[in-house]
């Protein structure tokens, strides 16, 4: 079994988040996982799977309808056993992303 912990960003503001997972190279039914809790970053999903490559996206089940996040991401074993995601970006990070500080306009003025 391959285990991975996926951190979803709290900025999604989902009341009832789920992780929707599929294997792009196989014609299998997608799976859905509920978070096993939250941390100071957001919802945390602990997965134990037979395959070490998959794609996923987040959705909110609040109110009976699914509200889908626009981003689709893929995970590979090379990213390690714990990964983080951010809103409006389909990248998967092997380390916790920091909040942006400053702006390019501020740095440009210093140059």
Secondary structure, 3 states (H helix, E strand, C coil): CEEEEEECCHHHCCCCEEEEEECCCCCCCCEEEECCEECCCCEEEEEEECCCEEEEEEEECHHHCCEECCCCEEEEHHHCCEEECCCCCCCCECCCCCCCCCCHHHHHHHC
